């Protein structure tokens, strides 16, 4: 688990990355990498800050139980004439080991909070990278739509010239105009998707994002996987530590059935004579034997056991399904092979040349153009899905590579 000094190193590194990265809104030419986006998110995300606050609270709880659970007690009484006075000081001490179990619960709680912080940081990093992938895919689909709109405009211009020369009918001109409208709608839809993707990315980084804020390559958001580890996933570790803390707390509550023994010293002054002696006090648990505390702790243990089982089942399922998803995505990508984007551009050029040469009818060209653009868009989406599958696997395996330079 990270030490306080290690967390300060992380904060310092995030600050360096923030200073090295130009403000997205102030520099339209700035290209922010996925690692920089992750550093921004980890430095300011509310979920990370909340998890870090839990660590601080757990550390404070452990510190408060490091020596004795209860503070010393002192009392004094003096009569109005000053002839009589009573002074006493005592320290409550548990005879049942309550202090030891309290320290054990606090220690396990701290370790659980630290593991939860690690899992939260990875989840935020993965979500930020996924938002980056979505923005990259949306940017790619906008580029395809822009290409389609430009082609539709060129075809309309060519058909209108042919119509003026009597080589194209009014029907063909109208069809070319409608194809231009379809291309405009496709462009507006993709631009809307890009806008929403950039807003989502900004919500994770807490920094303004624009169309120049991402690298238009989904794979750029996927880091190289680290070497496989046999260590338990951090959320499973957190659940296991929380269960240990709950069990220690239950034992502590059982120990509290017997109240602490109060040991100290007392001084009685009467008519200038001072009587000093030891003082011992104990509360007899005749009615209240901490029944409610024990019952609540038993319930907390049952909940912690269920959460541990849930965490183990979720981790196992996520890892197996993520591996299967990545294997299938990579197999499909390898089977397709080739540069599909280049093939799509060549197909569009062939369609345009065929229409201009009179070898392809405009109605056929419109259908072919739509099919090619859909295929090119599918290619962009496929790259995004492959990148998303790899991010999912890194999160499922609790890979530190998700954190990038903010580890």
Residue pairs with C-beta under 8 A, 6 or more apart in sequence:
1 111
1 114
1 115
1 118
2 10
2 114
2 117
2 118
7 52
10 42
10 406
10 407
11 43
13 39
13 405
13 406
14 39
14 40
14 42
14 43
14 406
15 43
17 35
17 36
17 39
17 40
17 405
17 406
18 39
18 40
18 43
20 36
21 30
21 32
21 36
21 39
21 40
22 30
23 30
23 207
23 208
24 30
24 32
24 207
24 208
24 209
24 210
24 213
25 207
25 208
25 210
28 210
28 212
29 212
30 212
30 213
31 212
31 213
31 214
31 215
32 209
32 213
32 214
33 215
33 220
34 128
34 129
34 132
34 215
34 220
34 221
34 222
34 223
34 404
35 223
35 404
35 405
35 406
37 128
37 129
37 131
37 132
37 201
37 204
37 205
38 125
38 128
38 129
38 402
38 403
38 404
38 406
39 404
39 405
39 406
40 128
40 205
40 206
40 207
41 48
41 124
41 125
41 127
41 128
41 204
41 205
41 206
42 48
42 121
42 124
42 125
42 403
42 406
43 406
44 205
44 206
45 124
45 204
45 206
47 120
47 123
47 124
48 117
48 120
48 121
48 124
50 120
51 113
51 116
51 117
51 120
51 121
52 117
54 113
54 116
54 117
55 110
55 113
55 114
55 117
57 113
58 106
58 109
58 110
58 112
58 113
58 114
59 110
61 106
61 109
61 110
62 103
62 106
62 107
62 109
62 110
64 106
65 99
65 102
65 103
65 106
66 103
68 91
68 93
68 99
69 92
69 94
69 98
69 99
69 102
70 91
70 92
70 260
72 89
72 90
72 91
72 264
73 89
73 90
73 91
73 92
73 262
73 264
74 87
74 88
74 89
74 90
75 86
75 87
75 88
76 85
76 86
76 87
76 88
77 85
77 86
77 87
78 84
78 85
79 85
83 270
83 271
83 272
84 269
84 270
84 271
85 267
85 268
85 269
86 266
86 267
86 268
86 269
87 266
87 267
87 268
87 269
88 264
88 265
88 266
88 267
88 279
89 264
89 265
89 266
90 262
90 263
90 264
90 265
90 279
90 281
91 262
91 263
91 264
92 260
92 261
92 262
93 260
93 261
93 262
93 263
94 255
94 260
94 261
95 258
95 260
95 261
96 255
96 256
96 257
96 258
97 255
98 252
98 255
98 256
98 260
101 248
101 249
101 251
101 252
101 255
102 248
102 252
104 244
104 245
104 248
105 245
105 246
105 248
105 249
105 252
106 245
108 241
108 242
108 244
108 245
108 248
109 241
109 242
109 245
111 237
111 241
112 237
112 238
112 239
112 240
112 241
112 242
112 244
112 245
113 238
115 234
115 235
115 237
115 238
115 241
116 234
116 235
116 238
118 234
119 233
119 234
119 235
119 238
119 398
121 403
122 234
122 395
122 398
122 399
122 400
122 402
122 403
123 395
124 204
125 402
125 403
125 404
125 406
126 391
126 392
126 394
126 395
126 402
127 204
128 201
128 204
128 205
129 221
129 222
129 391
129 402
130 221
130 388
130 391
131 197
131 200
131 201
131 203
131 204
132 201
132 214
132 221
133 218
133 221
133 222
133 384
133 387
133 388
133 391
134 197
134 200
134 201
134 384
135 194
135 197
135 198
135 200
135 201
135 209
135 213
135 214
136 214
136 215
136 216
136 217
136 218
136 220
136 221
136 384
137 197
137 218
137 380
137 381
137 383
137 384
138 190
138 193
138 194
138 196
138 197
138 198
139 194
139 211
139 214
139 216
140 216
140 218
140 380
140 383
140 384
141 190
141 193
141 194
141 377
141 380
141 381
142 187
142 190
142 191
142 193
142 194
142 211
143 216
144 190
144 344
144 373
144 376
144 377
144 380
145 183
145 186
145 187
145 189
145 190
145 191
145 373
145 377
146 187
147 345
147 348
147 373
147 376
148 183
148 186
148 187
148 348
148 369
148 373
149 180
149 183
149 184
149 186
149 187
151 183
151 348
151 351
151 352
151 369
152 176
152 179
152 180
152 182
152 183
152 184
152 369
153 180
153 183
154 352
155 176
155 179
155 180
155 352
155 355
155 362
155 365
156 173
156 176
156 177
156 179
156 180
158 355
158 356
159 168
159 172
159 173
159 176
159 355
159 362
160 168
160 173
160 176
162 168
162 172
163 169
163 170
163 172
163 173
168 362
172 362
175 362
175 363
175 366
176 362
176 366
178 366
179 362
179 366
179 369
182 366
182 370
186 373
194 211
198 209
198 210
198 211
198 213
198 214
199 209
201 209
201 213
201 214
202 208
202 209
217 383
218 383
218 384
218 386
218 387
218 388
219 383
219 386
219 387
221 387
221 391
222 387
222 390
222 391
222 394
223 394
223 401
223 402
223 404
224 401
225 390
225 393
225 394
225 397
225 399
225 401
226 399
226 400
226 401
228 397
229 397
229 398
231 398
232 240
233 311
233 315
233 397
233 398
234 398
235 311
235 314
235 315
236 308
236 311
236 312
236 315
238 311
239 304
239 307
239 308
239 310
239 311
239 312
240 308
242 304
242 307
242 308
243 301
243 304
243 305
243 307
243 308
245 304
246 297
246 300
246 301
246 303
246 304
247 301
247 304
249 297
249 300
250 294
250 297
250 298
250 300
250 301
252 297
253 290
253 293
253 294
253 296
253 297
254 290
254 294
256 290
256 293
257 285
257 289
257 290
257 294
258 285
259 282
259 283
259 285
260 282
261 280
261 281
261 282
262 279
262 280
262 281
262 282
263 278
263 279
263 280
264 278
264 279
264 280
265 276
265 277
265 278
265 279
266 276
266 277
266 278
266 279
267 274
267 275
267 276
268 274
268 275
268 276
269 275
315 396
318 392
318 395
318 396
319 393
319 396
319 397
321 396
322 389
322 392
322 393
322 395
322 396
322 397
323 393
323 396
325 389
325 392
325 393
326 389
326 390
326 392
326 393
329 385
329 386
329 389
330 386
332 382
333 382
333 386
336 382
340 375
340 376
340 379
341 376
341 379
341 380
344 372
344 373
344 375
344 376
344 379
345 376
347 368
347 372
348 369
348 372
348 373
351 360
351 365
351 368
351 369
351 372
352 365
354 360
354 365
355 362
355 365
360 368
391 402
393 399
394 401
394 402
395 402
400 407
